[in-house]
Amino acid sequence: MALGAVYLLTDRPDRSAALETLIKTIAHCEVVAAGDDASPSVLPRAIVSDLTLSRRESVNRLRSFLHVRKASDMPVVCLLRSTTDHDLRQARDLGATICFPAYTAPHLVVQALQAELKTDETDAIAQPVIRNVTRAKEVLSGLFDGVRGGGPISLDQVDAGLDPILAAVKEGGLTQWLETVWTHDDATYQHCLLVAGVAAQFVLHLGFRTEDREHFVRAALLHDVGKAQIPLEILNKPGRLDADEMVIMRRHPVIGYDILRKSGCDTATLGAVRHHHEMLDGSGYPNGLVGAEISDTVRLLTICDIYAALTERRSYKKPMPAREAMAILTGMSGKLEMSLVQHFGNAMLEPNSAS
C-alpha cells in the first residue's frame, strides 16, 4: 500500500458511500463524517471533499486536513454543491486541485483522482501532462454539464483550461498528451481534448504569439460544444450513423454557435465553432462556404479536427498512425489548404509528436 491515505470528508455519508467503495479500489480510504475527529490519523495522500463549503464548520474541517498534508501539490478533489465562479474561486483558494459538481458520477471522480495519484509512479515528464489533462477535462466536463442544464457558458472558466493544454504540449510533447487523453472513455471529451492538444502543437510549431495561441486553443476546446445538446444515443453510437441520425448530428455547429453567441464569445471563436466542417470546395456544412469565405482560423481548425478524428482511440478501433492520417489529409486537395496541411504535417511529425 502507498504511504498515506485518501481522506473522504463528507457531510452526507449516505450519498458518499458509493464514492468510498470506489476509492477503496485504488487506495486506502478513511472516511471522516460530520462530528468525527477533525484531525487525520494517517498522513493524507489525497483529500476528497464532499462538504458544503457555504458552512463555516465545513471550511474549517477541510482546512484542518490541508494543514497536515504531506505535499503542497497533493491532490484535493472538491465536490461542489454550486459551481458559480465564486464557489470555484473559494475551492481553489482553499487548495482544491480538481473541482466537480456534487452530482458527478462517483466513477468519474475516482478516475480523475486515480490520474492524480498516478503521478507518484510516473516520470517527471508524464506527471504534469496527466495533471493538466485532468484539469482540462474538468473544464470541459463543467462546460458540457452547464450546456446540458440550459445554463450560460462561463468564458473565464473555459480560459482556465487553456494554460494547462499549452503547457502540457509544450513541456511534455504531443505524444504524451495523446497517450494520456486516449485513456479517457467519453468519446466527445476525448475528441475535444485531442483537437485542443493538436491545435496547441500546431500553433506552437507556427510560432504564434501567446494571445493568438490562446485564442486558437480556445476555439479548439469549444468547437464541438453543440454536441452537448445532441441525444446521447446518437452521440455515443458505435459505428456509422444512419441518414436521419446524421441530419441531427450535423446541427451541432449551429447549436454551438448559438450557445456561445448568447454567452458573449468573440467573433473569431464563433466563426470557428460554426464553420469547422466547411470545405474550400463548398462541400462542407452548415453553410456550404467556398474558398475565401472560409477564414484562416477555420482552415487551421478543420485540419486539426479531421486529424484528431482519424487518430482518436475508440473501443472498436485503434488510433490511426500519424503518417496514415497525414496521407489522408494530403489527399484532400481542393477541400483543405495544402500549404497549411504541409505545415501541419511538419508539426505532427516532429520528434516530440506522434509518429
ABEGO torsion letter per residue (X at the ends): XBBEBBBBBBABAAAAAAAAAAAAAABBBBBBBBGBBABBABBBABBBBBBBAABAAAAAAAAAAAAABABAABBBBBBBABABAAAAAAAAAAGBABBBBAABBAAAAAAAAAAAAAAAABBAAAAAAAAAAAAAAAAAAAAAAAAAAGBBBBAAAAAAAAAAAAAAAAAAEAAAAAAAAAABABAAAAAAAAAAAAAAAAAAAAGBBAAAAAAAAAAAAAAAAAAAABBAAAAABBEBBBAAAAAAAAAAAAAAAAAAAAAGBBAAAAAAAAAAABBAAGABOAAGBBEAABBAAAAAAAAAAAAAAAABBBAABBBBBAAAAAAAAAAABGABBAAAAAAAAAAAABAABBX
